[in-house]
Amino acid sequence: MKAHVVTISDRASAKKMEDESGPALVRILAEAQFEVTGPQVVPDDVRRIADAIVDAVDLGADVVVTTGGTGLGPRDVTPQATSEVIDFEVPGIAESMRRAGAAKTPMASLSRGLAGVRGRALVINVPGSVKGATESLDVVMPVLGHAVRLLQGDTAHD
């Protein structure tokens, strides 16, 4: 299974800060035996984010995880970009991440991250902080393999 990580950050894309969330997500996915590319760093720009997701799927990613741009700030546009390029949402994934996050901080309810499908790939938005990103991805790791197999057409259930 192949995964691609995209970090959305104006500051990291301008080299004004180091991307820490992207590499942390790459490690989690690699430990789960995903073949991982990235982190690709793009600014908080709807077109650049959408293009990064589309390109990753076109290059064969089964899972695209974005980190950053899911809050309420004026430059937080990752959910808008994601909604432009997915075919349908998978709300249970985003709900699970928010529910788990809310058990640790009430601020998790402010995340607008989406999860959805483009073609046969799963796209997941996680928060931009290292803690929020890794905790969110950890919550959904147990279902990622099954989700990918379903999207690839393996719908037989044991």
N, C-alpha and C positions, 0 to 999 in steps of 0.2 A: 504494500500500500504506500502511496506517495502523498506527502503533505507539503504545503508551502505556507510560510509565515510572512505576514505583511505587518510592519510597524507603521502606524499612522502618527506622525508627529512633525509639526513645523520645525521645532527646535532640533530634533535629531536629524531631520533631513537637511537642515542648514549647518550641521556639525557644531551646534552650540551646546549640545549635550549628548552623552553617550546613550545609545539604545541598550537598555538592560532587559526589558520585557521580551523583546524578540528572541534573543539568545536563550533566555530561560524557557520559552515555549519550544524552541527547537530541541533543547535537551529533553524535555518531557516526551515529546513525540518520538525522538530517536530512541529513548529508553523503551518505548512501547513498540519498537521494531518498525516504525515508519521510516521510509526513505525521505529525508527532509531537505528542502531547499529554503533559502532565506537565512536570516530575515532580510527581506527587501524593505527599505525605508522610503516612505513617500510622505509628502506634506498633507495637511488637512485640507484636501481639495477633492470635491466630489468626483470630478473626471479622472484624476490621477488614481484615486482609490478604486473606482469602478474598473478602470483599465487594468490595474494590478490584479484584481480578482479574475477578470475575464482572461487575461494572459496566462495566469497560473492554471486555470481550468483547461485552457486550450493546449497548454504544454503537458497535460496529463495528471495534474494534481487530483487526488481523490478527496482530499480535505484541504480547505484554505482557512487558516486561522488568522484573523486580523486582531491587532491589539492597539487600542487607543481610539479616541474620537467618539466615545459612546455616551459621554455625559451631556450636560445641559449648556455647556459653553457655546458661544456663537460660532466657534470654529469646529465644534464637534459634529461632523457630518458623515461619519462612517455608516450609521444605519441608513441614511438617505441614499448613499452610494450603493450600499448592499442591496437595498430594495429595488434599485434600478436594474440590477443585473441578475437577480435570482428569479427562478421560475415559480417557486412557492416557498412559503415559510415553514419551518419546523418549530412551532412555538414552545413545545415541551422542553427543548434544549435550553433556550434562553430563560424560560421560567425556572428550570432546575438550577441554573447558575445564579439567578437572582435570589431564589429561595435559600440556597446554601450561603450566599454572601450575606443575606439579611440576618442570618443566625449569628453573624460575627459583627456586623455593623449596619445600622439603619441606612447608611449612605448607599448601600447596594441597590436600594429601590430606585435610585436615580439613574441607574444604568439603562440605556435604551438599546443595548446590544441585541442584534437579531441573529437568528440561525435560519438557514434556508438552503435550497438546492438549486444549483445551476447545472443543467444537463444531468450528469451522473456524479456530480461532486457536491459535497457538503461544505457550506460556508458558515463559519462561526465567528461572531464578533465578541471579543472579550475586552475588559477594561485595560487602560494603559499602564496602570501601576504594576510593578512586578508581582506584588502580593495579590492584587485583584485578578491579574491575568493568569497566574499559575493556579490559584485556588479555583478559578472558574473552569480552566481546562481540566484540572484534576477531577472536578465533579462529573464531567461528561466523558472522560476517557473510557470508562467501562462500557459505554454504548457505541463508541466510534467504530470499532471493527465491524460490529453487526450492522450499523448504519451503512457503511461502505459496501458490505456484501449485498445488502438489500438494493442499494442504488445500482449495483452492477448486475442486478437481475437474479441473484441467488435468494429466492423467496421461500425456499423449502425450510420448514421449521422442524426442529427435533422434538 
